[in-house]
Amino acid sequence: MFEQFLNTDVSFFRVEVIPILVVLILLEAILSADNAIALAAIVRSLPDPKQEEWALRYGLIGAFVLRVVLIFTATWVIKYWQFELAGSLYLLWLAGKFFLEKSQDGHDAKHPVRMADKLWQVVALVSLTDLAFSLDSVTAAVAVAQETWLVLIGGVAGIITLRFLAGLFIKWLEEFTHLESAGYLIVLLVGLRLFIKVFSDSLVPPEWLMLSCIGLVFLWGFSKREPLDDVEAIADPK
C-alpha cells in the first residue's frame, strides 16, 4: 500500500473528491467525540495541569504515528483477527480497571481515578487507546477506499479534532459528576463491540445502535453538574 501511495499520480487532486473529503473530515470530527472523552479521562490521571497538557500533546503525537502505521499496514492487519482481539482486550482492561478502582475508592469529579502515576505511562495509554479506538474504523476505511491519501487526511483531521475536543473534555470532567464514568463506559462499549466482531460479524450491533447507545451515555454524562463553588475549588485549590 505504501508503494501504491508513493506511485499515485498528482491527478488525484481533482474537484470531484472535494465533497468526499469534506464529508470525511466532518465524520471524523463527529466520531472523535467518544475517543476524546476517553483520552481526557486518562490524562486526568496526572495531578498537575501542566503535565496533563504535555501528556495530551505527546500522547496525540504518538497516536498520529500509530494511525499512519495502521493505515499503511491495514490490508495486512485485516488478515489477522489477533489484532482486533488485542485491541478489544486492552479496552476492556482499561474500562475494568477504572470501574474496579472507582467502586473501591468511591471517587467523584473532585477526585478522579488515577489510571497511571507517571507522565510516560499516561502518554502510552493515550496513544494505545486511540489506536484501539481506530482499529476497526481505519481498517474498514482502507479496505473500501479508492484513495489512500483520503484516509490519511481523515486520520489527520481526526487527530486535530481530538486535540481540541480532549482539551474541552478535561475542563468538563471537572464540572460534570458522571462524565468520567461515561467516558469509560464508552470505552467498555467499543471494547465489547470489537470483541464480538472477532468471533462473528453477524453478531456485531449495527452502527446506528452503537451510536445511539454512545449518545445516551453522553447525555447521562452531562446530566449532573458539580456546584459552582466545588468547580472553582478544583480549578484553584489553595
QUIQUI-V482671 format. One record per backbone hydrogen bond with DSSP energy under -0.5 kcal/mol. CO is the residue of the C=O (numbers start at 1). NH is the residue of the N-H. If there is no record, write none. Layout:
BEGIN
CO,NH
CO,NH
END
This chain:
BEGIN
1,5
2,6
3,7
5,8
9,12
10,13
12,14
14,17
15,18
16,20
17,21
18,22
19,23
20,24
21,25
22,26
23,27
24,28
25,29
26,30
27,31
28,32
30,33
31,35
32,36
33,37
34,38
35,39
36,40
37,41
38,42
39,43
40,44
42,45
43,46
47,49
48,52
49,53
50,54
51,55
52,56
53,57
54,58
55,59
56,60
57,61
58,62
59,63
60,64
61,65
62,66
63,67
64,68
65,69
66,70
67,71
68,72
69,73
70,74
71,74
73,76
73,77
74,78
76,79
77,80
79,81
80,83
80,84
81,85
82,86
83,87
84,88
85,89
86,90
87,91
88,92
89,93
90,94
91,95
92,96
93,97
94,98
95,99
96,100
97,101
98,102
99,103
100,104
101,105
102,106
108,111
111,108
113,115
118,122
119,123
120,124
121,125
122,126
123,127
124,128
125,129
126,130
127,131
128,132
129,133
130,134
131,135
132,136
133,137
134,138
135,139
136,140
137,141
138,142
139,143
140,144
141,145
146,148
147,150
147,151
148,152
149,153
150,154
151,155
152,156
153,157
154,158
155,159
156,160
157,161
158,162
159,163
160,164
161,165
162,166
163,167
164,168
165,169
166,170
167,171
168,172
169,173
170,174
171,174
171,175
172,175
172,176
175,177
175,226
176,179
178,182
179,183
180,184
181,185
182,186
183,187
184,188
185,189
186,190
187,191
188,192
189,193
190,194
191,195
192,196
193,197
194,198
195,199
196,199
196,200
200,203
201,204
206,210
207,211
208,212
209,213
210,214
211,215
212,216
213,217
214,218
215,219
216,220
217,221
218,222
220,223
224,177
227,230
227,231
228,232
229,233
230,234
231,235
232,236
234,237
END
